[in-house]
Amino acid sequence: AVGTTARTAAARAVGSGPGPGGTADPAEALGLLREAAAGHTEVWLDVVGSRGSLERRRVRPLRVDGGRVRVVDTARDAEIVVAAHRVAAVTPVGDG
């Protein structure tokens, strides 16, 4: 899919990607986010910005639905909403 290709290219461009236990597969990434939300655990969230840059954030997912992911960015202590198609990879904090 086009979105998957863009996410993969962005991750390779900066030499990163999911760490051990993480995933760049869109369905698996959303599954990991749902599990983290249910368990109130933090994950590393790699997000592709509007200009194609990759940003890694440590977040605590709150909810995943309707093509959106609501998280608390722990470094900024702020709640943000990320479009699901911008999620490049998800890695459990203890793994990456």
Phi and psi in degrees as a GROMACS rama.xvg file:
@    title "Ramachandran Plot"
@    xaxis  label "Phi"
@    yaxis  label "Psi"
@TYPE xy
-61.697  -45.8333  VAL-2
-60.5358  -41.2286  GLY-3
-64.2212  -42.2231  THR-4
-62.3138  -42.9715  THR-5
-63.8269  -42.5238  ALA-6
-64.2879  -43.8744  ARG-7
-63.4336  -43.7995  THR-8
-63.2365  -41.3557  ALA-9
-64.6976  -41.5384  ALA-10
-64.5076  -41.906  ALA-11
-68.0381  -33.6669  ARG-12
-61.7367  -32.6219  ALA-13
-103.452  5.91353  VAL-14
70.7127  25.4371  GLY-15
-121.457  -173.199  SER-16
165.257  -174.125  GLY-17
-67.8645  144.087  PRO-18
-81.1911  -176.411  GLY-19
-56.4987  134.762  PRO-20
84.331  -4.50658  GLY-21
-101.282  -179.39  GLY-22
-152.719  149.436  THR-23
-106.701  -4.7238  ALA-24
-69.0478  125.446  ASP-25
-55.9023  -46.071  PRO-26
-65.951  -42.7048  ALA-27
-66.9236  -38.5927  GLU-28
-61.4015  -45.086  ALA-29
-65.6336  -35.0069  LEU-30
-63.2083  -43.6944  GLY-31
-62.8308  -39.2689  LEU-32
-65.0817  -40.436  LEU-33
-63.8363  -43.079  ARG-34
-61.9506  -42.7089  GLU-35
-65.1263  -38.4212  ALA-36
-64.1257  -44.4201  ALA-37
-65.1245  -36.2502  ALA-38
-93.0205  -0.193909  GLY-39
55.6346  41.7786  HIS-40
-111.585  158.647  THR-41
-92.0266  151.782  GLU-42
-138.251  161.537  VAL-43
-87.7735  127.919  TRP-44
-116.947  115.598  LEU-45
-93.8642  120.824  ASP-46
-120.331  134.649  VAL-47
-88.5834  121.68  VAL-48
-75.7999  174.179  GLY-49
-63.3029  -21.5651  SER-50
-103.842  12.3671  ARG-51
89.7681  -0.864617  GLY-52
-78.2796  148.665  SER-53
-101.52  131.629  LEU-54
-125.179  133.218  GLU-55
-105.932  128.107  ARG-56
-129.288  142.273  ARG-57
-90.53  119.635  ARG-58
-133.889  160.887  VAL-59
-116.01  106.06  ARG-60
-63.3887  139.261  PRO-61
-106.174  -40.8629  LEU-62
-160.274  143.455  ARG-63
-128.371  113.947  VAL-64
-169.488  158.538  ASP-65
57.7516  30.5507  GLY-66
76.5242  13.5122  GLY-67
-131.489  151.79  ARG-68
-123.506  120.511  VAL-69
-99.29  124.5  ARG-70
-137.306  161.942  VAL-71
-103.833  120.11  VAL-72
-78.4495  108.98  ASP-73
-69.0895  -28.9056  THR-74
-70.5298  -33.7592  ALA-75
-101.216  -6.55004  ARG-76
49.6629  48.4373  ASP-77
-135.461  143.006  ALA-78
-87.4917  131.513  GLU-79
-133.297  160.51  ILE-80
-118.583  129.239  VAL-81
-117.761  131.26  VAL-82
-65.9182  135.188  ALA-83
-57.3291  -33.1886  ALA-84
-71.3391  -10.4918  HIS-85
-91.2713  -6.47615  ARG-86
-76.3108  116.898  VAL-87
-91.95  -36.7944  ALA-88
-164.354  156.341  ALA-89
-134.986  132.937  VAL-90
-135.896  129.439  THR-91
-56.7538  140.941  PRO-92
-56.2274  -42.174  VAL-93
-66.0011  -16.5278  GLY-94
-99.066  -16.4587  ASP-95
